[in-house]
């Protein structure tokens, strides 16, 4: 594997600039859970948001206060990107991934709020367990949502 990749097996964190904020996303690429790695699709998604947020549907003025749920959030990068544009995000995953997800959300939210930058109106982001087949989990996240996002979401079928 190429050692220059951000999500290489030797890397325990990814740092990238998103919408004027330096995000530090912890990962555990050696974990048996796929959700503990920052996958390329989430990096492409936040860069797409960044490139297209100046006008149109992804502008902060149109996204402020919109409710977003991120499915299979993993390390939480995509949800943080939406929160940086003013959305109120619930970022979700299975219970095994939640400790790393919560750590990333708490650490980055703290830094973003401390920076208190006017570059984008930070919305909010919270973490919830979501097993898609569990009606109580679904009810607890409080649908409906304006946007449902997912980057590199893996689907499992347990019999």
N, C-alpha and C positions, 0 to 999 in steps of 0.2 A: 504494500500500500504506500502511496505517496505521502511522505512525511510533511509536505507543505499543506496538506488538506486540513481545514479547521477542525473537522470531526474525526481525526485519526485516532487509532487505539491508544496512542501515547498522550493524547490531550485530555486534560481534566476540565478545561474551560475554553469557551469561545468568547472572544471580545470583538464586538463590532459596533460601528457607529450607525445609529438609526435615528433619523429626524433630529439631528443635532445632539443626541444623547449617546453616551458610550455605555452600551449594555454588556454586562458580564454574565454569561450563562454557564453555570456549572453543568457538567455532564459526566456520565460514567459509561463510556463506550464498552467497557469490559463486563458490564452487567448482563445478566441473562434476559433482562427486559428491554425490548426495542425502544421503549419510550424514554430511555435515559441517555439518548444520544441526540445531538442537534443535527437533524437531517438537512440536506441541501434544500429541500423544498421550502422549509420555513425561512431560510435565509433569502431565497428568491422571492418569497411572498412579501417579506418586510421591505426588501429593496424595491419591489413593484409598488407597494404602498407609498414609499418615499418618493419615487419617481413621478407618481400620478396624483400626489396630494395637493398640488398647487391649484387645481381647478377640478370641476366635475364631481362625480359621485364620491370620490375619496377625499374631498377637501374637508378640513376640520370643521368648517361651518356647517357642512351637511351631515357629518358624522357625530357631532357633539350630542351626547345623551342617547345615542342609539344603543340598543341592547344587543350584545354579541355573545354567542356561546362558541367556545373552541372545543371541538371534539378530539380526543386523543392528543391532548396538548403536549405530552412528553415534557420537554424542558421549558415550554411556555413562551418561546420567542414570538410566534405569530400573534398570540393574545396581547403580549406587551406592545407589539407594533400597533395594534388596533387601539389600545388604551392611550398610546402616545398621540393618537389622532382625536382623542376626546370621547371614545366609546366607553360604555360601561360593560366590562367583559367578565364573563364567568368562564374560567379556563378549567377544563375537566380531563380526567384520566382515571385509570383503574387504581385501586388502593396501593399497589406495589410501587407506583411511580410518584405518588403524592408527596412524599418527603422532599424529593429533589425539586419537584415543581414548586412546592411552597417556598423552599429556600430561594429559588430563582426569582419568584414573584416578590417576596418580601424584600430581598436585597436590592433588586432593581427599582422597585417602587420607592424605597427609602432614598436611594440616590437621586432618582428623578425629582422627587418632591423637594429634596434639599437643594438641588440645582435651581429649582423654581424658575425655569427658563420660560420665556414668552414665545419660544419658537413653535410650540404646539400646546393646545389646551389638554393637559393630561386628564383623562376620564377616571376610571377606577378599574381595578382588576381583583378578582377573588378566585379562590381555588375550591373545587368541589369534586367529590368522588362521583363518577357516573359510569355505571354499568348499564349499557343501553337497554338491556332487557328488564331492568329493575324499575317497576312503576313508581316506587317510593323515591328513588334517585331522580327520576324524570320529573316528578312532581316537585321535589325540593329545589331544583334549579330554576323553577318559575317561568316556564314558557308562557307566551310566545317570545321569539327573538326577531330582531330586525335582520340580523345576519347570522348565519351558521358557517363557521370556518373549520377547516381541517387541512393539515399539510402532512403528507406521507402517513396517512392513517392506516393502521393495520387492522384487519378484520379477523377475529378468531371465532371459531365455532366449536364450543365444547359440548360433547354429548354426555 
